[in-house]
């Protein structure tokens, strides 16, 4: 019988795996002024209130410093369970007024999201269809998700984090900001049925490469968010949006260790994040 150590050291197998070499794939978007984002949130802004040379120490050294402002749902971010309500109720039937303390969501805010180190699965839907990306406004159905899972030979277990690639993220860095945002064209994504399919498999969180984890019909914008309702409000499943999934897809990396740590922003409805996929090194 193997005896586990009573110390706080990590298991040797985990340390050995890291020492043998791992590769990290960055799933977060670079934050830049003017990047495409939802019009519902304050944009990202970065300034240098002090630059090198503005103040020089007696030894010739100087320092520069920064100031940023942004909405918590700008760039790659995770939605807290306080982000969306239905008929005045949050996850667990909590009244939206009862969740507030001092103007902040003391209950279900971003500070309540635990860091994630979990099995991750990429569902590369366009690859399953043999295309580069899905059409604008296309709804990813249950049949699509099941077909993708079968063709990849992947499995989903309770507690996993499942990332759904539509290929729409290709527009993020292409200069086609309006197309990525999809206000007139629409955006492909999972609908209510697909979200429920993920819930039924017990996922802890799910993410996508789009501006909103939704199928956005052409011209509809963010008028309705049924997947958000199913995931956040009805089932307490976290949503990660505006992810960079092209590198994973290009290399066929469908299963990995998923790492994400939100900022502990007390009472916030979401947090900027830099999610990572960790795989064995070459």
C-alpha positions in Angstrom: 0.0 0.0 0.0 1.3 3.5 -0.9 1.3 5.9 2.0 0.7 9.6 1.2 3.0 12.1 2.8 1.5 14.2 5.6 3.6 17.3 4.6 2.2 20.1 2.4 4.5 19.2 -0.5 2.9 18.4 -3.9 2.7 14.8 -4.9 5.9 13.6 -6.4 4.1 12.5 -9.6 3.0 16.1 -10.2 6.4 17.6 -9.5 8.1 14.9 -11.7 5.7 15.8 -14.6 6.6 19.5 -14.3 10.3 18.7 -14.1 10.0 16.5 -17.2 8.8 19.5 -19.1 5.4 21.0 -19.8 4.2 23.4 -22.5 1.8 26.3 -21.7 -0.6 27.5 -24.4 -2.0 31.0 -23.6 -5.7 31.2 -24.1 -6.1 34.8 -23.2 -6.2 37.8 -25.5 -3.7 40.7 -25.4 -5.2 43.8 -23.8 -4.8 46.8 -26.1 -6.5 50.1 -26.4 -9.2 50.0 -29.1 -9.5 46.2 -29.2 -13.0 44.8 -30.2 -15.3 44.4 -27.2 -19.0 44.4 -26.3 -20.5 47.9 -26.5 -22.3 47.2 -23.2 -19.1 47.6 -21.1 -16.5 50.4 -20.4 -13.5 50.0 -22.8 -10.0 49.2 -21.9 -7.7 52.2 -21.5 -4.1 52.4 -20.6 -2.0 55.5 -19.7 1.5 56.2 -18.4 1.1 59.0 -15.8 4.8 58.8 -15.2 7.4 58.0 -17.8 11.2 57.5 -17.6 12.9 60.8 -17.1 9.9 62.6 -15.6 11.5 62.1 -12.2 15.2 61.0 -12.0 16.8 59.9 -8.8 20.1 61.2 -7.6 21.8 58.0 -8.9 20.4 58.4 -12.4 17.6 55.8 -12.1 14.0 56.5 -13.0 10.8 54.5 -13.0 7.7 54.5 -15.1 4.2 53.6 -13.9 0.8 52.9 -15.4 -2.9 53.4 -14.9 -5.6 51.3 -16.5 -9.4 51.4 -16.6 -11.7 48.8 -18.1 -15.0 46.9 -17.6 -14.7 43.5 -16.0 -16.2 41.9 -19.1 -13.7 43.3 -21.6 -11.0 41.1 -23.2 -10.8 37.5 -22.0 -12.8 37.3 -18.9 -14.9 35.0 -16.6 -18.5 35.8 -15.7 -19.4 35.6 -12.0 -22.7 34.1 -11.1 -23.9 37.6 -10.2 -23.6 38.7 -13.8 -27.0 37.6 -15.1 -30.4 37.3 -13.5 -33.7 36.0 -14.6 -37.0 37.5 -13.4 -35.1 39.2 -10.5 -33.3 36.1 -9.4 -29.7 34.9 -9.5 -28.3 31.4 -9.2 -29.9 29.4 -6.4 -33.1 31.6 -6.5 -31.3 34.4 -4.7 -33.1 37.7 -5.0 -30.9 40.3 -6.7 -31.5 42.8 -4.0 -30.4 40.3 -1.3 -27.1 39.7 -3.1 -26.2 43.4 -2.8 -24.2 44.9 0.1 -23.1 48.5 -0.1 -23.7 48.6 -3.8 -21.6 45.4 -4.6 -22.6 41.8 -5.1 -21.3 40.4 -1.8 -23.0 37.1 -2.8 -22.0 35.4 -6.1 -19.5 38.2 -7.0 -16.2 37.5 -8.7 -14.4 37.1 -5.4 -16.4 33.9 -4.9 -14.9 32.2 -8.0 -12.3 29.7 -6.9 -9.1 29.3 -9.0 -9.4 26.5 -11.5 -6.9 23.7 -12.1 -9.1 21.2 -13.9 -9.2 18.8 -16.9 -9.9 20.9 -20.0 -11.5 19.7 -23.2 -11.6 21.6 -26.5 -14.6 20.9 -28.7 -13.3 22.1 -32.2 -16.7 22.3 -34.0 -15.4 23.7 -37.3 -12.7 21.0 -37.6 -15.5 18.3 -37.1 -17.2 19.8 -40.2 -14.0 20.3 -42.2 -14.2 24.1 -42.3 -12.1 26.9 -40.9 -14.9 28.6 -39.0 -18.6 28.6 -38.6 -20.9 30.9 -40.4 -22.2 34.2 -38.8 -25.2 33.6 -36.6 -24.9 29.8 -36.7 -26.3 27.9 -33.7 -24.1 25.1 -32.4 -26.6 22.3 -31.7 -26.5 19.3 -29.5 -26.0 17.2 -32.6 -22.9 19.3 -33.5 -21.4 18.9 -30.0 -22.0 15.2 -30.0 -20.5 14.8 -33.5 -17.4 16.9 -32.5 -16.9 14.8 -29.4 -17.2 11.6 -31.4 -14.8 12.6 -34.2 -12.2 13.9 -31.8 -12.4 10.8 -29.6 -12.7 13.0 -26.6 -14.7 12.5 -23.4 -16.3 14.9 -20.9 -16.3 14.1 -17.2 -18.1 15.9 -14.3 -16.0 18.9 -13.2 -14.3 19.4 -16.5 -13.9 22.8 -18.3 -15.1 22.6 -21.8 -14.1 25.1 -24.4 -16.1 25.4 -27.6 -14.3 26.7 -30.7 -16.3 28.4 -33.5 -13.4 29.8 -35.4 -15.0 33.3 -35.0 -12.0 34.3 -32.9 -10.0 34.6 -36.1 -11.6 38.0 -36.5 -10.3 39.4 -33.2 -6.8 40.3 -34.5 -7.8 40.7 -38.2 -8.8 44.3 -37.9 -12.4 43.3 -38.6 -13.7 44.6 -35.2 -17.3 45.1 -36.3 -17.4 41.6 -37.7 -16.0 40.1 -34.5 -18.6 42.0 -32.5 -21.3 40.8 -34.9 -23.9 43.4 -34.2 -25.2 43.2 -37.8 -23.7 40.0 -39.1 -24.4 37.8 -36.0 -22.0 35.5 -34.2 -21.9 31.7 -34.1 -22.3 30.0 -30.8 -24.0 27.6 -28.4 -27.7 28.0 -27.8 -29.9 27.0 -24.8 -30.0 23.4 -25.9 -26.3 23.1 -26.3 -25.7 24.8 -22.9 -28.1 22.3 -21.3 -26.2 19.5 -22.9 -23.0 20.7 -21.2 -24.8 21.1 -17.9 -26.0 17.5 -18.1 -22.4 16.4 -18.4 -21.5 18.2 -15.2 -19.1 20.8 -16.5 -17.7 23.2 -14.0 -17.1 26.0 -16.6 -17.3 26.5 -20.3 -15.7 29.0 -22.6 -15.7 30.2 -26.2 -13.8 32.3 -28.7 -16.6 34.8 -29.2 -17.6 38.1 -27.7 -20.5 36.4 -25.9 -21.0 32.8 -25.1 -24.1 32.7 -27.3 -25.5 32.3 -30.8 -26.2 35.9 -31.8 -28.6 36.1 -34.7 -27.8 38.8 -37.4 -29.0 42.2 -36.3 -30.1 41.0 -32.8 -27.0 41.9 -30.8 -27.3 40.9 -27.2 -31.1 41.2 -27.1 -31.4 37.8 -25.5 -28.8 35.5 -23.8 -30.4 32.1 -23.3 -27.1 30.2 -22.9 -26.2 32.6 -20.1 -29.5 31.9 -18.4 -29.1 28.2 -18.6 -25.5 28.2 -17.4 -25.2 31.0 -14.9 -28.6 31.5 -13.5 -30.1 28.0 -13.6 -27.0 25.8 -13.0 -24.1 27.9 -11.6 -21.7 27.1 -14.5 -19.1 29.7 -15.1 -18.6 31.3 -18.5 -15.3 32.4 -20.1 -15.5 34.6 -23.1 -13.3 36.1 -25.9 -10.8 33.3 -25.6 -7.9 32.6 -28.0 -8.4 29.0 -29.2 -6.7 29.0 -32.6 -3.4 27.6 -31.3 -5.0 24.7 -29.6 -7.1 23.9 -32.6 -4.1 24.2 -35.1 -2.2 21.6 -33.1 -5.1 19.3 -32.4 -4.8 19.7 -28.6 -8.2 18.6 -27.4 -7.4 17.6 -23.8 -5.1 19.4 -21.4 -4.9 20.8 -17.9 -6.8 24.0 -17.7 -5.6 26.7 -15.3 -7.5 30.0 -14.6 -7.3 32.3 -11.6 -9.7 35.3 -11.5 -8.9 38.5 -9.7 -10.6 38.5 -6.3 -12.6 41.7 -7.1 -15.1 41.9 -4.2 -18.6 42.2 -5.4 -17.8 42.4 -9.1 -19.8 40.7 -11.8 -16.8 39.3 -13.6 -13.0 39.4 -13.8 -10.3 39.7 -16.5 -8.4 36.4 -16.7 -5.5 34.8 -18.6 -6.5 31.2 -18.9 -3.8 28.6 -19.7 -3.8 25.1 -21.3 -0.9 23.0 -19.9 0.2 20.0 -21.9 3.2 17.6 -21.8 6.3 19.1 -23.3 7.8 17.8 -26.5 
